[in-house]
Amino acid sequence: MATLPNQLPRITLPAGTLVDTTGDGPWHEPLLWYAAEPARPGDWSRLRATGRPLGLLPVLIDGGRRDEGPTEWELRPADTTYPGDHDAEEVLSEAWEAYVSDELEDPAPWPGLAPAPAASTDGTPDELAAGIADMLADTARPALVPARRSADIPAAIGWTGPLNHENDVARLCAVLRSWEDRFDIRVVELGFDTLKVSVGRPPTTEAEAYALAAEHFAFCPDNIGATPPDGLRGYAHSHLLGQEVWTFWWD
């Protein structure tokens, strides 16, 4: 895999922290930079304009109620593979088979990947991500990560948020890549065990949403487990149909 040199140590950034702290000790280079102050409207767009030509992409950091940043997250880049080495459908089908019998009232065979919806939102996926990032300003800090595409951001820092579900986040990033292609998603915010993505091409029919709900279950079973008893269909209607933000939480 060809990689760009990590430009974080070489550029001038606002006050903040260059994070090289991992669960196994210091990393050989910064994994990300995140700001000392909460994000303000416009920060995302400015950071993207500055960082993208250098191989750096923006993301928001949610420190939670304790404001614990990535230095407390036990990042594990040494245990993380490359997202391009994994197949999204294989990752999802394996998780589906592992969890469906125990978690869903009506277990069924893996239905396959959902088709891309026909319609998209106004503007580009990056414009939508910037708008959603602006709405989340004041509750998170802006950050820059060395990554070529938004879907790879969790793997680039060795994020361990889904550790109880998947111990190699690059496999989930392969799914995020597929969602980038089919649903125009962008990774907007990471917390200790939470993930928010913007969705430039959300499902616009009940059928589209229901087809996608199976992927969300395989990606993050805890999301479905936290919904009312109507399972995938209720989740599809309430959390996917026409929704421009998807939120995931792993127990």
C-alpha positions in Angstrom: 0.0 0.0 0.0 1.4 3.4 -1.0 1.1 6.0 1.7 1.6 9.7 1.9 4.2 11.0 4.4 2.5 12.1 7.6 2.4 15.8 7.4 1.1 16.5 11.0 4.6 17.2 12.4 5.4 19.5 9.5 2.5 22.0 9.4 1.5 24.8 11.7 -1.8 24.1 13.5 -3.8 25.9 16.1 -3.3 25.2 19.8 -3.9 21.5 20.5 -2.4 18.1 21.0 -0.5 15.8 18.6 -1.5 12.4 19.8 1.0 9.5 19.7 -0.3 7.8 22.8 -1.5 4.2 22.3 -2.4 1.2 24.5 1.0 -0.2 23.8 3.1 2.9 24.4 4.1 5.9 22.2 3.6 5.5 18.4 6.5 6.4 16.1 4.6 9.4 14.6 1.5 11.4 15.5 -1.8 9.6 14.9 -3.9 12.7 14.9 -4.0 16.3 16.0 -7.0 17.7 18.0 -7.7 21.2 19.1 -7.5 22.6 22.6 -10.9 24.3 22.1 -14.3 23.2 21.0 -15.1 23.4 17.3 -16.7 26.5 15.8 -18.8 26.7 12.7 -16.6 26.8 9.7 -13.7 24.9 11.3 -14.4 21.7 9.4 -14.3 23.4 6.1 -11.2 25.3 6.9 -9.3 22.2 8.1 -10.4 20.2 5.1 -9.2 22.9 2.7 -5.8 23.0 4.5 -5.4 19.3 5.2 -6.7 17.4 2.2 -3.9 18.4 -0.2 -1.5 17.1 2.4 -3.2 13.8 3.0 -5.0 15.0 6.2 -8.8 14.8 6.8 -11.0 16.4 9.4 -13.0 14.7 12.1 -14.7 15.8 15.3 -13.6 14.4 18.6 -16.3 13.8 21.2 -14.8 13.6 24.6 -18.0 12.6 26.3 -19.1 13.8 29.7 -15.6 13.6 31.1 -14.0 15.3 28.1 -11.6 12.4 27.7 -9.7 12.8 24.4 -7.9 10.2 22.3 -4.9 10.0 24.7 -7.3 8.1 27.0 -8.8 5.9 24.3 -6.2 3.1 24.2 -5.6 3.4 20.5 -4.0 0.4 18.9 -2.6 1.1 15.4 -0.3 -1.8 15.7 -3.2 -4.2 15.7 -5.0 -2.6 12.8 -4.8 -3.8 9.3 -5.5 -2.0 6.0 -9.2 -1.5 5.1 -8.6 -2.3 1.4 -7.6 -5.8 2.4 -11.1 -6.7 3.5 -14.4 -7.2 1.6 -17.4 -5.3 3.1 -20.0 -8.0 2.3 -17.8 -10.7 3.8 -17.3 -8.7 7.0 -21.1 -8.0 7.3 -22.2 -11.5 6.4 -19.9 -13.1 9.0 -21.2 -10.7 11.7 -24.8 -11.3 10.7 -24.3 -15.1 11.1 -22.6 -14.6 14.4 -25.3 -12.4 16.0 -28.6 -12.8 14.2 -29.9 -15.9 16.1 -29.3 -14.4 19.5 -30.2 -10.8 18.9 -33.2 -10.8 16.5 -36.6 -12.3 17.0 -36.9 -13.4 13.4 -33.5 -14.6 12.3 -33.1 -15.0 8.6 -30.2 -15.7 6.1 -27.9 -12.8 5.3 -29.9 -10.8 2.7 -26.9 -9.3 0.9 -25.8 -5.7 0.4 -28.5 -3.0 0.0 -28.6 -1.2 -3.4 -27.6 2.4 -3.5 -30.7 4.7 -3.3 -31.6 6.5 -6.5 -31.9 10.0 -4.9 -29.3 12.1 -3.1 -29.4 15.1 -0.9 -28.7 18.6 -2.2 -25.0 19.6 -2.4 -21.9 17.4 -2.3 -21.2 14.8 0.4 -18.4 17.0 1.7 -20.7 20.0 1.9 -23.2 18.0 3.8 -20.5 16.7 6.2 -19.3 20.3 6.8 -22.9 21.4 7.6 -23.4 18.6 10.1 -20.0 19.2 11.6 -21.1 22.9 12.1 -24.3 21.7 13.9 -22.1 19.6 16.2 -19.8 22.5 17.0 -19.4 23.4 20.7 -19.9 19.8 21.7 -16.7 18.4 20.1 -13.2 19.4 19.2 -11.9 19.5 15.6 -9.1 17.2 14.6 -7.0 16.2 11.6 -6.0 12.6 10.8 -3.6 11.3 8.1 -6.0 9.4 5.9 -6.7 9.3 2.1 -10.4 8.8 2.5 -12.9 9.5 5.2 -13.9 5.9 5.7 -10.3 5.1 6.7 -10.1 7.6 9.6 -10.9 5.0 12.4 -8.2 2.6 11.1 -5.7 5.4 10.6 -5.7 6.1 14.3 -6.2 2.5 15.5 -9.5 3.3 17.1 -10.8 0.7 19.5 -14.4 1.9 20.0 -16.0 -1.3 18.6 -13.5 -3.6 20.4 -16.2 -5.7 22.0 -17.7 -6.4 18.6 -14.7 -6.3 16.3 -11.0 -6.2 17.3 -9.7 -5.0 13.9 -11.5 -1.7 13.1 -10.1 -1.9 9.5 -12.7 -4.5 8.8 -15.5 -2.1 9.7 -13.7 0.6 7.7 -14.1 -1.7 4.7 -17.8 -1.4 5.3 -17.5 2.4 5.7 -15.8 2.5 2.3 -18.7 0.6 0.8 -21.1 3.0 2.4 -19.0 5.9 1.0 -19.5 4.4 -2.5 -23.2 3.6 -2.1 -24.6 6.2 0.4 -22.0 9.0 0.1 -21.2 8.8 3.8 -18.4 10.8 5.6 -17.0 10.0 9.0 -17.9 13.2 11.0 -17.3 12.4 14.7 -15.6 9.8 16.8 -16.0 9.3 20.6 -14.6 6.6 22.9 -17.1 4.1 21.5 -19.3 6.2 19.3 -19.3 7.1 15.6 -21.3 9.6 13.6 -21.4 9.7 9.8 -23.1 12.1 7.4 -25.2 10.5 4.7 -25.4 12.2 1.3 -27.6 9.5 -0.2 -30.0 8.2 2.5 -32.8 5.7 1.9 -35.9 7.4 0.7 -38.3 4.4 0.7 -39.3 1.9 3.4 -37.9 -0.9 1.2 -34.5 0.8 0.8 -34.3 1.5 4.5 -35.2 -2.0 5.5 -32.6 -3.5 3.2 -30.0 -1.3 4.8 -31.0 -2.1 8.3 -29.5 -5.6 8.0 -26.1 -4.0 7.3 -26.4 -1.7 10.3 -27.2 -4.7 12.5 -24.2 -6.6 11.3 -22.0 -3.4 11.7 -23.2 -2.5 15.2 -25.7 -5.0 16.8 -25.9 -2.7 19.9 -27.8 -0.1 17.7 -30.6 -2.5 17.0 -30.6 -4.0 20.5 -31.4 -0.5 21.9 -34.5 0.0 19.7 -38.1 -1.0 20.5 -39.2 -4.7 20.0 -40.1 -4.1 16.3 -36.5 -4.8 15.5 -35.0 -4.1 12.0 -38.2 -2.7 10.6 -38.7 -0.2 13.4 -35.0 0.7 13.3 -35.2 1.2 9.5 -38.2 3.6 9.8 -37.0 5.6 12.7 -33.2 5.7 12.1 -32.5 5.3 8.4 -35.4 6.5 6.3 -34.4 10.0 5.0 -31.8 10.4 7.8 -28.7 12.4 6.9 -26.8 11.3 10.1 -26.2 7.7 11.2 -25.0 7.2 14.8 -23.4 4.1 16.1 -22.6 3.0 19.7 -20.8 -0.2 20.8 -21.3 -1.5 24.4 
